[in-house]
Amino acid sequence: MISLKYYDQDTAESKKILILPSMSDQMFKFNFGRELEMTKFIRDRIMESNPNYSKELEPSRWLPAGLIFITGIPAFLFMNVYF
């Protein structure tokens, strides 16, 4: 489930959108080198409301994969040494 929370300036209240994607949606197609359409849409909406926003300040899309790899190395070594 994807939860998007935003502030509605017209009504002065926060609203939440809940999305339940299907298995055939982009979320389940792992294309690490490409941006998802939802990411582009959200970034465009942020840039419309905040012109000072910079894409360069976003974390790398490779960061989660790199962290999984780095934390997996000690686990792999531990399993091979002790089991």
Secondary structure, DSSP 4 states (H G I P E B T S, - for coil): -EEEEEEETTTTEEEEEEE---TTSGGGS--TTS--HHHHHHHHHHHHH-TT--GGGSPPTTHHHHHHHHHHHHHHHHHHHH-
